[in-house]
Structures are given as C-alpha cells and as structure tokens.
Amino acid sequence: MQTVVDVSRLRHNIRRIRAVTRNEFCAVVKSDAYGHGIACACYIEPLVDCFMVATADEAFELSVLSRKPILTLGGEITPYTQVYQPQIIPTVCDCAQLNAVVNAGYKRFSVAVNTGMNRLGANEQMLSTITERCRELGIAPWSVYSHLYGGMSSAAEQSAEFDRLTQDKLLRGKRHLYSSCALDVPAFDLYDMTRVGLAMYGYGKGMDTCMKVRAKIVGLAGVSRGGHIGYGDYLADRDMTVATIRCGYADGLRRCDRQLYFKIRGTKCRIVGMPCMDLCMVDVTGLDCRIGEYAYLISERSDAEYLANCYGTVIYEVLTGFNGRNERVYL
C-alpha cells in the first residue's frame, strides 16, 4: 500500500495558516507526521521556524533530515542524558529533569505547564522551583507551553491559567498554547508561536488534504451467488466480480461493522467479506478495472472522515494507522 503526499499542498497550507496566525510556526511531525512520513519535514523546512515531535527517537531521526530546532514533548528524559544533540530542545516538567538535561550539556530546553489537562506539565509549585533553579544557573527556557484539553471550548479558562502561571519575566521568552484548533478563532491572542499539526495536513478550515492512500489490485475473480469470499462465512449475495486489493489490517485498514469502500476509477466499491491481514476484497461488478491499477482508500478528506466515523474514532487515529510497511511517495 502507498501513502501519496502532495507536498505542494502541504506548503500551501502552511502559507495559509501563517497568514492567519502571524507568529512563529511550529510544524508538528510526531507519529511519523500523522502518517504522512517524517521525511515530509525536508519539503517544508524553509517555511517553518521549528518542528515538534513526541519522542527522543523521533527527534534523533529528524535531526538527520533538518537543521531547524526540534522541540520534543515531555515525558522520559533519560535518552537526552545519554546523547547530546544541540538541535534538540527537550521538555522538562520538574527541577530534576531540568538538572538532568543541563548536566547533559543542553543549552536549550522547554518547560511544559499544567493548565488543567493533568497529563504532563509542571504545577505551580514545580514551576516556582524550576524558575528558581534557572536563576541560580543563569539560564532561561527556550519556550514555555501548555496544551488545551478541550480545544477552543477550554481556551479562555486555560489561557487565563497559563497567563497566571507564567507571570515571571523569565518564563515569557517564547510562550505557546494553541494548536490547529486556534485557526477558527484568530481573534485570540496566540502568544509567540502556534503548534500546527492536523490543519497543516489538510484537516482544517480552508485547507487542502495532502495525502491519498491507495493500494494495487492484485487479483480479479468471478464469484457466483452463494460463494464464499475471504475468511469466515461471508457469502456473495449475487453473482459478482471481486477484486483483491493489496491492503489489510496490517496496513491500517481496520475491521469494523460498518460498510467500507475503496474508490476505483472514481467509483465507490464496497469491501466484501472481512479484511485479511494483507489483503481485502471489493465488489467491482460492472466496472472495467484491471490488475495492477490503484484503488483508493482515501482520495479526499471526506473519505478519511468516513473511515473515522465507521471506526468510531477521530481523524488522528485513522491517519497515524498508516505506518510500518506502507510505501510513502512524495509528489
């Protein structure tokens, strides 16, 4: 299976977003760039101020591809104490983590602040200790940030708490709180930087979807009414032509109780039977298709939204499910 990324659309989305936010732009490329492949960072590097990833492994991988600053989310700090990479900006949530990264040689670090999500981040007491230690060492955070737990619905409450907790001048060098959700309400004070993930990839108001997901037809067969299709007891409800597609649940196509489809030559063709690990079957009766041509699981935004609805989940989970052995193509 292939994920095909249109990098011209990706660049265009970034320019559109920057015209709205008018502050620094942090491109979120964690989780393999939301399924688009971390290599897409190479194509957008001139348009962004920095990148954000989730783990040390992602940060080290990205440092080979780009020279821009790489902000990492909070959590395990040990990897940064073992390898020093000046491009990487670790996040600290308490004084022990601050001491660890400073002792490892890091000159730049960020501080995560807990404004109500209660996931990671320094509370008021921890933040006071961090600030005191920074003054002792004569250093300041590269950035200070928090995260909205309810999108714009919790923005007013959390931004007020963020302002209260970051009153100290030492914590106001570069503050960021908002992500893609802020683009719909540009009147808000977006602080010094906006972290943009989902909207950058085309899942935001006025954005162009950047990625198509497709797989090749590897077989065609005529199946008589009542014939088995795939594992289990699925029976053809009529005489049909069935195309076998090189895409299964190991590629990110989930099994579910809703009717899924692939688009072949612009026509929605329903999946019949249960997807296998490596293959699935679709009804192509009456469609003039051939072995070797592509069938599209996602060709536009509505296809991804439909999958998320069928799976009972969010777009993020659908997109990040296309990983592992999938081939990525950049156009």
Secondary structure, DSSP 4 states (H G I P E B T S, - for coil): -EEEE-HHHHHHHHHHHHHHH-SEEEEE-HHHHHTT-GGGHHHHGGG-SEEEESSHHHHHHHHHH--S-EEE-SS--HHHHH---TTEE-EESSHHHHHHHHHTT-S--EEEB-SS--SS-B-HHHHHHHHHHHHHHT---SEEE---SSGGGTHHHHHHHHHHHT-SGGG-SSEE---GGGGG-TTS--TTEEEESGGGGT-STTPPP-EEEEEEEEEEEEE-TT-B-SSTT-B-SSSEEEEEES--GGGT----SS--EEEETTEEEEEES---SS-EEEE-TT----TT-EEEEESSHHHHHHHHHHHTS-HHHHHHTS-TT-EEEE-
